[in-house]
Amino acid sequence: MSGWVKIAGLGPGDDALVTPEVTAALAEATDVVGYIPYVARVAEREGLTLHASDNRVEIDRSQHALQMAAEGKRVVVVSSGDPGVFAMAAAVFEALEDGPPEWRNIQIDVLPGITAMLAASARAGAPMGHDFCAINLSDNLKPWSLIEKRLRLAAQADFSMAFYNPRSKSRPEGFVKTLEILREECEPERLILFARAVSRADEAIRISTLAEATPEMADMQTVVIVGSSRTRVIERDGAPIVYTPRFTPAKDQV
């Protein structure tokens, strides 16, 4: 039996947002590997072994998946959202690059998923309707000085910005610093979207401005989207629409 690894994105939470390609891979798998809450989203069945582990052992998890595939097993490595966006795809390839040469002959496929960033944007309207960037605010794998540099340059370039991992109990000061940096670089009326638990039962969407935003509005289940200087709100009955126009007038171009 020829083994393989498929690195799959489970989307932001709602089963309806899992792609058919990922569903088919899970149906073929002999083993599923991933962070505990993501593996818990996979239904148990005969012939399938679930390997759940802590979120701080990505390389160990990746090595385990590759070794099982080398032994002939069909392994799905699961992430939330998309596996290539601050998730497991890069970790698997890091393990592959540093692993034994025979692992490089394993069939490996990356199966895309709907990110929390895109799901949050869709809920609000189209705040990333023009140029945008995504920044992981966790300094676990990179220094804060680099995060600050990227924040300032992205703000100066007038990107819409999506922030992952904005604020945790162990590092609450990071988002405090982020808001301070944004207030130095952007106007007070800049729109900020706080999207928590998008597509899940406890979903909460909040639209604020930079002047009104507080660190407590975000946690590790929140994606924060900061609009560009041209992002605006359409007020209407029901939820307002936040969007960034596609066109930038010549007077605003650098």
N, C-alpha and C positions, 0 to 999 in steps of 0.2 A: 504493500500500500504506500502510495506516495503522499507524504505529508505536506502541509502548507500552513501559512500564517496569513490571516486576513485581519487587518487593523481597522476596526469599525467604529463609526460614530453613531451613538444612540440618540442624538438630538437633545433638545433641552429638557425633555421630561415626558411630554404627552406621547403615548404609543403611536398616535396618528402621524407623528412627525418622524418616525423611524422609516427609512427608505426601504422599498421592496428588496433591493440588493442586499442590504444588511440582514433583513428578515430571512432571506434565502441562505445566506452564509451561516446564520445561527442554526438553521434547520439541518445543515450538513455537518456542523461541528461535532467533534468528539470531546473538545475541551474549550472552556471559556475562561479567560484570564483577565483580571482587572481589579480596580479599586472596589472596596466592599459595597458601597451603595450602588455602583453601576452594575456589578455582577448580580446584585439582588433584583435588578430589573429583568433579568433573563429567566424565563420559565424553566423549571426543572423538568427533565424528561428522561426516559430510559436511554442509556447509551451516552449521556452527556455528563461530564464532570465539571463542576464549577470550582474555580480556584480564586478565591477572594483574598485580597491582601491590603495592607495599609498604603496610604497615598504617598509615603516617603520611600518606597522601595521600587521605583519605576524600572531601574536597570535590572535588579534581581528578577522582577516580574517578566521583563523582556527576555532575559536569558533563559528563564524557565520555558517561555513560549517557544523560543527558537529551538531549544533542546528537545522539547516534545515533538515539534514538527520534524526535526532531524530523525526522530525515532518512528516517524510514519503517522503521527497524529494530525488531525485537522483542527487547528487552533484559531479561535477568534479572540483577539485582544480588544477589549471594549473600552471606549472612552465616552464621556458625555459630549454633546455637541458634535464637532468635527474632530477627528483624531489628529489632524495636522495643525490645529490651532491650540497652542499651549497644552498639548495632550500627548498621547502615547506614541504617535507615529515617529517622532524624532527620537524618543527613548529607545524604541525597537531598533532604529537604524544606528544609534550610538552603540548598542550592544552588538549588532551585526558587524560593525566596522572593527570593533575590538575583540570579537570572538574568533573561534577557530575557522580556518579557511573553508571547511566543508559547509558551514552555515550559509555561505554566499550562493550556494546552489539551491537553496530552499525557495520555493515559490512564495513570494510575499506580495500581497495586494493591499492597497489602502482604499477603504470604502468611505466616501465622504458622507458627512452628516450635516444637519442644520445646526449652526452654532447658536449659542445664547445671544450673541451680538445681533445676528440676523433676525432671530425670532423677536427680540426686543424692538428692533427697528421696525419690523412689520407691524407689531402691535401698536406702535405710536404713529406710524405713517411711513415716512421715508427720511429720517434725520441724516442718514448716510447716503442721500441721493446724489451727492457729488463726491469729490475726493475725500477719502477718510483713511484713518490708520487705527490699529489696535495695539494697546500697550498693556502688558501684564505688570501690575503695580506691586507684585510680590518681589521682595529682594532676597528670596531664598537662594536663587541661582544666579543672581547678578547684583552688583553693588548699587546702592541707592543713588550714587553720583551719576550713574548711567541712566537710571530712570528719570532723574531730574533733567538731565541734558535732553533726553528724548521728549519729555513733556514740554520743555521750553521751545524746542525747535518745531515741534508739531503745532504748538499754539501760534508761534510766529509765522508759520507757513499757512495758517488758517485752515487746517484740516478739521473736519469733524473727527472726534476721537472716541473710541470705545475702550473702556477700562475693565480688565478682568482682575479678579482677586483684589478688590479695592481696599477691604478693611477686615482684619481678623482680630480675635481676642488677644492673640500674641503680639500683634504689631498694629495697634490702632493708630499710631502716630503717622503712618505712611499716607493715609488719606487726608489727614490734617495738613501735612506738607503739600500734598497735591493741590488742595484748594487754595493754599497760600500762593503757590506758583501760578496757578491759573488766574488768580486775582491780580497778580503782578503783570501778567501778559495779555489779559483779555478784559473787555468791557463788563461792567457789573450786570448788564441785562442779558449776557450770554446764556442761552438755554441749556439746561442739564436735565437729562432723563434718567431717573432711577427705576430700573426694571428688576423686580425681585421675583424669583421662582416663576419665570415666564413659562406659560403653557401648563403649569401645574395648578392644583386646586387652590393653593394659597397665593396665587399670582397677585402682585400689587405693582401698579404703574403710577409713578409720580413725576410730574413735570415741575421743575423749579427754575430759578435763575441762579447765576453764580453768586449774586449778592445774598440770596436767601438760602443757599445750600448749606447744610451742616454735615459734619462727618458722620453723625448718627443715622443719616438717611441711607447709608450703604452698609452692607455686610458681605460675607463670602458667597451668599446666594444672589447677590445683586450684580447686574451689569450696569455700568454707568456710561451713558453716551452724552458727550459734550458736543453741542452743535458748533458749526463754524459761525463767523460773523453774519452770514446770510441766512442761517436757519431761522425759521419763523413758525408761528402757531396760527392755525385756522380755527377760530372759535365757532362752535356750532352746537345744536342740541345733541346731548350725549357727550362722548369723549372727544376732546379736541384733537386735531391732527397736527403733528409736528413734522415738518419736512424742510429739506435743503434744496433750493432750486438748482436745476442743472446748469443754468447760464450765469456766468460771472461777467458783469459789465466791464468794458475796457478800462474805465477809470479805476477799477479795483484790482486790475491785473498788475503784477510786478514786472 
